[in-house]
């Protein structure tokens, strides 16, 4: 489980004993305010997002978003239940990792799937650009500065494989101007184990279908 204190916990389901607790260093600045135990009217968010487990037999990988807590995704190797290892981190926002400037608050639950690039099979994560918190104060829909994108990344390394947004000169998507906090639905139409279509909904009430041409 993940908490608003910013800690990712693992517990033994039989004994209830804690296996490990991990806090991303980006959230450590919250510790003093949490220690002060102030009013919940100024709620502090930590690791607030969905978690996705990828089970490869003896290897197990956990992907965690921050939701209200921030603009990052974290990938942990939890194959050893008492010795987790950070595999990679994706930093979103204007000062984040290259290619992820459009990544807003990481609300979108990553979808695990496979695609084929040339003859290479890649395990990937597909997720929406997240939430633009400016939406909190909008009475009617309005274009967002961040979150209005879709990302495909390598599930082992976090490498950005492909992205789409209204800023992408290679794609004609001028209407993709609203943030995308929802999970991207991925369809394997041909039943061959590879993703063929992505269905995306946004905060403007729009739906997009994006096609993947494997190979």
PyMOL commands that set and color helices and strands:
alter all, ss='L'
color gray80, all
select helices_A, chain A and resi 25-36+40-42+67-69+133-137
alter helices_A, ss='H'
color red, helices_A
select strands_A, chain A and resi 7-11+18-23+51-56+59-65+72-77+85-91+111-117+120-128+149-154+160-165+185-187+197-201+207-211
alter strands_A, ss='S'
color yellow, strands_A
deselect
rebuild
show_as cartoon
